[in-house]
Amino acid sequence: MMATEDNLTRQVEEIEALAAIYGDEWCVVDEVSRIFCIAITEGSEKNTRKVCLQVMLPAEYPSSECPIYQINAPWLREKERMEFSERLLQVCQENTGECMVHLLIESIRESLIMTENVDSHIDLLPDQLTVITQNLPDTQIQEDFETPEIHHGDAFTERRSTFQAHFAHVYTPSQVKEVIKKLYENRKIANASHNIVAYRIFCEDRGTFIQDCDDDGETAAGGRVLHLLQILDLKNVLMVVSRWYGGILLGPDRFKHINNSARNLIQQLGLINSKILCFYSQTTPK
């Protein structure tokens, strides 16, 4: 009991120090589950490299366990990812019994500085922003000077993974891009392990839909969210579901939590009646 209380005290002190050192870059994902994240960036303006580090502090940290961590960087090649992981493992092995999150962050920063031959066109916006907007027809693009209002659902944590949905009404492809950009201005959302995107825009003049989705590394998740929007016959909508991975594999349950996040926000906003939502819950594939 004393060891647990001492660990908690040391964790609180470490978190306060990290928040003071890194300011807004340090994000709290789930305070109860002790999950945090930070984006570490290095390089010139034209060649910026970013690695997102997510850490979960177990009850036995720092006395006998290390933080549970995950790095996210789509631009990293497998060889470089292995090198990053080896350096982080070395930090853990050499500092058992000590607070080490700061050392993990600085190890990643040093690795970024040492990394060479990185694509010169990497920037801070995720690749999915390009993927999901590159095929949108020019005829649908209009001048949209005001970003649509974004609604955020309640975040919830299941076995250390945290999920949160974000919704906006969109009427043009440029608004889709604008909303995604706006969401990524939030460091917590930008540092999520996955940001699953789906949208549907109804073209009045042609009587057809422009619709697309993106998994952002969570295979098949985007299609499931899009399927939800289709089943509920929602028009001119954009749904983004963020997931912060906590170190425990959820298996197929992760899709249930992703769709539930989206569905709960839709219901909260009063966009569809509860009978249809109940029917969807009973018929959607698990």
N, C-alpha and C positions, 0 to 999 in steps of 0.2 A: 504493500500500500504506500509506504514511504517513497519507494523507488518511482512509482507511478506519479505521485504528487510532485516529486523532484523533476521528473521528465517534463511534466506539464508546465511547471514554472520555467524551466529552461527553454521550452518551446515558445512560450509567450514572450520571453525576453528576446529570443532570436528573431521572432516575427516582427517585434517592435523595431529591432535594429535594422532588419532588412527593409521595412517600410520607410525608415528614416534615410537609409542609404540610397535606395532606388526610387523613392517617391511614387509617382503615378505608374511607373513601369511594373511595380509589384502589385499583383491582383489577387484578391481573395475569391476563390471559386466557391468553396463551401467551408465556412468557418467551423461548423460542428464536426465535419469529417476531416478537418485539417488539410484541405486541398488548396494549393496555391499555384500560381503560374507567373511567369515573367518572360518577356521577349528580349533576347539579347541580340543586338545589331552591331555590325562592324562593316567597314569599307567606305569607299568614296560614294558620292551622291549618285554616280552613274553605275556603281557596282556594289550596291548595298546587299549584305548577306544577313539573314535573320534566322535564328533558331529559337523556337518556343520551348521552354522548359516547364514541365508541370511536375510538382512534387506533392506527395501525400505523406504526412508525418504520423507514423504508427505510434501507439501508446508507449512502446518500449524504446522509442527514439528520444534522446540520443544515447542512453546508457548502454543498450545492448543491440539495437537495430539501426540500420541506415534508413534514410528516406526512400520511399518508393518513387521512382522518377520515370518520366518519359520525355523524349525529345521529339519535336515535330519540325521538320524542315524538308519540304518536297524537293528542293533543289539538290539535296545531299545525295551523292552517289553511294552505292553500297559499301565501297571500300572506305570512304570518308566517314560514313555512319559507324562502321565498325571501329575506326580509330577514335571517334568521339566517345563511343561506349566504353572502350578500353580505358581511356583517360578518366572517365567518370568512375568506373569500377575501382581504379587505382586510388582515387581520392577517398572512396568509401573504405577501402581496405586499410589505408594509412591513417584514417582519422576516426576509427571506431571508438565510441564513447564520448566523442566531441560533437558539438554543433558544426555542421558542415555544409549547409545549404549555400552559404556565401562562397565557399570553396568550389562547389559544383558550378555555380554561375560563372565564377572567374575562370574555371577550367574550360568552359565552353567558349568564353571570350578569347582565351589564348588559342584555342583550337581554330576559331574563326580567323584570327590574325595569321595563323600558320597555313591555313588552307589556300591553295593556289589553283590556278586554272579554272576559276569559277566563271560561269557564263556571265558576260558583261552586261546582260540585259535584265538581270534579276532585280526586282524591286519589292517593296513592302506589301503590295496588294497581292492576294492569292491568285494562282493560275486560274482558278475556277471563274474569276470575274471575267477573264478573257474568253474562256471556253463557253460560258453560258450566254454571252452577248455577241459573239463573233458572227453568228449566222442569222441574227435578227434582220428582217428586211428594212431597207432604208425608208420605204414608203410609210412605215409606222412611226418613224422617229420625228418628234416634234420638239419645239422649244419648251422645256420644262424647268422653269426657274426655281420652283419651290419643291423641296423634297417632300414626298407624301408622308403623312403621319405614320409613325411606326409604333405598334403595340407590342408589348413584351409580356409573355406568359410567366407564370410562377415557376421558378427553378425548383427541381426536386432531385434528390440523390438516391440512387439505388446501387448497393454494393460498390460504393465509392465512385461510380460514374454519375456525373451531374448532367441533367438535360434541361434545356430551356427553349421555348419557341418564340419566334418573332414574326409579326404579320404586318402587311401594308396593302392598301388598295393601290393598284397600279393600272394605268391605262395605255402606256406606251413603253416600248423597250428601253428608252432612255431613263424612264423612271425606275425600271428594274435595276439598272446599273447604278443609279443614284442612291437607291435604298441600300444596296449591298455595300457601296462605298461608305455610306453613313454608318452602317452597322460596324464596319471594320475600323471606324474611328474610336470605337470602344475597345480598349486594350484587352479586356476580359474576353470579349467575343472574338477578337482577332487571334487570341492565343488558344482558342478552343482546339481540341484534337480534331474535330470535324464540324463543319458548318454545312448542313445538308439543305439544298435549295430546290424549290419547285415553284413554278408560276404558270398562270393561265391568263391570257389576254384575249378578249373577244373582239374581233374585227367586224364592226357593224356593216361596213360597205361590202364585205365579201361573205359575211355570215359564217366565218370560220374562226378557229382558235389558233393563236400563237402560243405554244406551250412547250416547256422544256424542264429538265431537272438536272441536278448535279449531285453526285454522291460524296464528293470531297474525301475520298478514301474509305468511306463506309459503304462497301459494295452493296448495291441494290437498294440502299435506303432512299435515295432521291426518287426512284420510281415508285416506291410505296407511298411517299408523301404526295406525289403527283396523283397517284391513284385515289387517294383520299379526297383531293380537290375535285377530281372528276366525278367520283361517286356522289359527292355532295352537290355537284353541279354549281360550283362556285366560279364566278367570272371576275376577271380583272383583279386577281389576287396574287400576292407573293408570300410564300411561307418559307422561313429559314428556321431550322432546328439545330441548335448548338449542342454538342456533346463534349464534355471534358472527361476524358478517360482516367479512371482512378487506379489502374493496375490489376483489376480483376476482369477476366474475360466473361462476358454476359451471355455469349452464344446467341441463339435466336431471340432471346428476351430483349435484346437491344432494339430490335425493330418495333416491338410492342411499345417500349418506352418512348421511342422517337415519334411514332404515330399518336400515342396518347398525349404527348406534349402538344402536338399540332391540333389534335381534336379538342383538347380541353380549352385551348385558347380560342378556337373557333366558337365553341359553345359559350365561353365567357363573354365574347363580343356580341353574342346574340345573332350570329350570321345564319344559323340553321336551327330548326326545332329539334327538341330532344328525341322525338320518335325516330327521325331519320338517323340521328347519331346512334341511337340504340340499335337500329337495324344494321347500320354499318359495322358496329362492334360485333354483331353476331355473325356477319357474313364475310368480313375481311379475312384474307389468309393470314395465318400466324407465322 
